[in-house]
Amino acid sequence: MRSFLVIYGTGEGQTAKVADRIEDVLAARGHDATAVNVDELPPDLGVDDFDAVLVGASVHGGKHQPTVREFVATNRDALAAKPTAFFQVSLSSADERGRAQAAGYVEEFVEDTGWHPDRIGLFGGALRYSEYGFLKRLVIKQIAKRAVPDADTAHDAEFTDWDEVEAFAADVASFVEGRLGVAPPDDREADE
């Protein structure tokens, strides 16, 4: 069993849902996985406490959450010393036509932070029109028409491909298992 930190930033909750699904997949494979919103990170929780780290962020207005960027920049050396992955949630990833733009967001993030994750996942986000105020709903509908032209902007929509999320989590787990091996049971488990 290996320990995984799944740290993420979220604007409207979809990245949190993706992080939770990744945590579930890792746990189902027998690993100890902890998903934490970067804005709620306990001061005693550190990158060095885990065997592997996944970092997730959503894209709003072409940018990732500043707190995620700060976390990565602050922990860049610790992240470089272990297996890592980055996952991004955006409307650009919801449609094949937006994939190049989504990849560009990742390239900018990597360049700005100097961190080079071992694995990268790009996932479609969600639109929750029913939760937006009048003005935000109008703006988001215009953005959605450009990013996902076929989307029904009259109803809430989720563009996340959950099979892709699960495959990504399984790939990261396999990579970590291959690189680090399967951890031996700790002393408590050995005594049982």
Summary of the structure (lengths in Angstrom):
residues: 192
radius of gyration: 17.4
end to end distance: 16.3
largest distance: 61.3
contacts: 611
relative contact order: 0.17
helix: 51%
strand: 21%
